[in-house]
Amino acid sequence: MPIEYGNAEAIAGLLNRIARREGVGDILAQGIRYAANAWGLEELAVHVKDMEPAGYDPRILKGMGLAYATSDRGACHLRTTFYKPELSGMIEPEQIEGKAEMFIDFEDRLTLFDCLILCRFYRDMYGWEALEKTVSAVTGLELDKKALRTIAASVSTLIRGFNIREGLTPQDDRLPKQLHQGLKDSDRVITDEELEFMVKDYYRLRGWDETGTPPD
């Protein structure tokens, strides 16, 4: 059955074939990178580390470009939910310098959300002070923001070290070329140089070297 946008029955059928790994479903079950390579469509595949981006365009929200590029699991909008500060006016979407600093603050806090199994949609309710109180109530540990951020940073560094051991390279912390091309209805774009600056700044603030490798 031909699959066209909005054809729910055809889409459901394809999902069933993917689940059962039947025919074309066997290829699609192995992810976008594998499928694109199998069909010679690498130039069209939009993903970071095998994950397709969500609906937050890094050509408009440039901090989301940093989020997609550096997330340990690919173009994930949930690791930092950094669309929130950019859409709410906490920081200008076009800003490049200083963006990694706020980004890491969000990433550290939401890393602790993962450790505590908190929902991302509580991000505005659980600031650093609320996290301090929560950790104290649950564990008895009196940890201030600095101590909590040190723990969160150690989690990020541990994950980074594991991924590097498993073959991650600096080139994986980049966006597909399609996301560096201007939008059709405007001149908005995120350049290679802008992304490179934010990624390098992120590495520096994390205490990693220029390739994103943590110290031994």
C-alpha positions in Angstrom: 0.0 0.0 0.0 1.5 3.4 -1.0 2.3 5.5 2.0 1.2 9.2 1.8 1.1 11.9 4.4 -2.0 11.4 6.5 -2.7 7.8 5.4 -2.9 6.4 8.9 -3.8 2.9 7.8 -0.7 2.6 5.6 1.5 4.0 8.4 0.1 1.6 10.9 0.8 -1.2 8.4 4.4 -0.1 8.0 4.9 0.1 11.8 3.6 -3.5 12.0 6.2 -4.6 9.4 8.9 -2.8 11.3 7.9 -4.5 14.5 7.9 -7.9 12.8 11.0 -7.0 10.7 9.2 -8.0 7.5 10.4 -6.9 4.1 11.2 -3.2 4.0 10.5 -3.2 7.8 13.6 -5.1 8.4 15.7 -2.3 7.0 13.8 0.5 8.7 14.0 -1.4 12.1 17.7 -0.8 12.0 17.4 3.0 12.0 17.7 6.0 9.7 21.5 5.7 9.2 21.3 2.1 8.2 18.3 2.6 5.9 19.8 5.7 4.3 23.0 3.7 3.6 21.1 0.7 2.2 19.1 2.8 -0.2 21.9 5.3 -1.1 20.1 8.2 0.5 22.8 9.4 2.9 22.6 12.9 1.5 18.9 13.2 2.4 18.9 11.6 5.9 18.6 14.2 8.6 19.8 12.9 11.9 22.5 13.3 14.6 24.0 10.1 16.0 21.1 8.1 14.3 18.3 10.2 15.9 16.1 12.5 13.9 15.5 16.0 15.3 12.2 17.1 16.8 10.3 20.2 15.7 12.7 22.8 17.2 14.6 24.2 14.3 18.3 25.1 15.1 18.3 27.7 12.4 15.9 29.7 14.6 16.7 28.4 18.0 20.5 28.1 17.8 20.9 26.7 21.3 18.9 23.7 20.0 21.6 23.2 17.5 24.1 22.8 20.3 21.6 20.5 22.1 21.2 18.3 19.0 24.9 18.2 18.3 26.2 17.4 21.8 23.4 15.1 23.2 24.8 11.7 24.0 21.9 10.0 22.2 21.5 12.1 19.2 19.2 15.0 18.1 17.3 14.9 21.3 15.1 17.8 22.4 14.6 16.5 25.9 18.1 16.2 27.2 18.1 19.9 28.0 14.8 21.2 26.7 16.7 24.3 25.8 13.9 25.5 23.6 12.4 26.8 26.8 14.9 29.5 27.6 15.2 30.5 23.9 11.4 30.7 23.4 10.7 32.4 26.7 13.2 35.2 26.4 15.7 34.0 29.0 18.3 34.2 26.2 18.2 35.4 22.7 17.8 32.6 20.1 20.4 34.2 17.8 23.0 34.6 20.6 26.1 32.5 20.2 28.6 33.8 22.8 27.7 32.7 26.3 25.0 30.3 25.2 26.9 27.2 26.3 27.1 28.5 29.8 23.3 28.6 30.3 23.0 25.4 28.2 25.1 23.5 30.7 23.2 24.9 33.6 20.0 23.4 32.1 21.8 20.2 31.2 23.1 19.7 34.7 19.7 20.3 36.3 17.9 17.9 33.9 20.6 15.3 34.4 19.6 15.3 38.0 16.0 15.0 36.9 17.0 11.8 35.2 18.8 10.6 38.3 15.8 11.4 40.5 13.3 10.2 37.9 11.5 13.5 37.6 9.4 14.5 34.6 10.9 17.1 32.2 7.6 19.1 32.5 8.5 19.9 36.1 11.5 21.9 34.9 9.9 25.2 35.9 8.8 23.9 39.3 12.1 22.3 40.3 14.8 24.9 40.2 18.1 24.4 42.0 16.7 25.3 45.4 13.9 22.8 45.0 16.3 20.1 44.0 18.5 20.9 47.1 15.4 20.4 49.3 14.3 17.2 47.5 17.7 15.6 47.7 17.9 16.5 51.4 14.5 15.1 52.1 15.1 11.8 50.3 18.8 11.2 51.2 19.6 13.3 54.2 22.5 14.9 52.2 22.8 18.6 52.5 24.1 19.5 49.0 24.0 23.0 47.6 23.8 24.0 43.9 27.6 23.8 43.4 27.7 20.2 44.9 24.7 19.1 42.8 26.2 20.5 39.6 29.5 18.7 40.4 27.5 15.4 40.6 25.6 16.1 37.4 28.8 17.1 35.6 30.4 13.8 36.6 27.4 11.9 35.1 27.8 13.7 31.8 31.6 13.1 31.8 31.1 9.4 32.6 28.6 9.1 29.7 31.0 10.9 27.4 33.9 8.7 28.3 31.8 5.6 27.7 30.6 6.8 24.3 34.2 7.7 23.2 35.3 4.2 24.2 32.5 2.8 22.0 33.6 4.9 19.0 32.2 8.4 19.3 34.3 11.0 17.5 34.1 14.8 17.5 32.5 14.7 14.1 29.5 13.0 15.6 28.9 16.3 17.5 27.7 18.1 14.4 24.5 18.8 12.5 23.5 17.3 9.1 24.2 19.7 6.3 20.5 20.2 5.6 20.2 22.1 9.0 23.0 24.5 7.9 21.0 25.5 4.8 18.7 28.5 5.0 15.0 28.2 5.4 13.0 28.7 2.2 10.9 31.5 3.6 13.7 33.4 5.3 17.4 33.9 5.5 17.7 32.3 9.0 20.5 29.8 9.2 23.0 28.4 11.7 26.4 28.4 10.2 29.1 25.8 10.6 31.2 28.5 12.4 28.4 29.3 14.9 27.9 25.7 15.8 31.6 25.1 16.0 32.0 28.0 18.4 29.2 26.8 20.7 30.5 23.2 20.7 34.1 24.2 21.5 32.8 26.5 24.3 30.7 23.6 25.6 33.8 21.3 25.7 35.8 24.0 27.5 33.2 24.6 30.1 32.8 20.9 30.7 36.6 20.7 31.3 37.1 18.5 28.2 39.8 19.0 25.6 39.2 20.4 22.1 38.1 17.0 20.8 35.5 16.7 23.6 37.6 14.1 25.4 37.4 14.2 29.3 40.7 14.2 31.2 42.0 10.8 32.5 
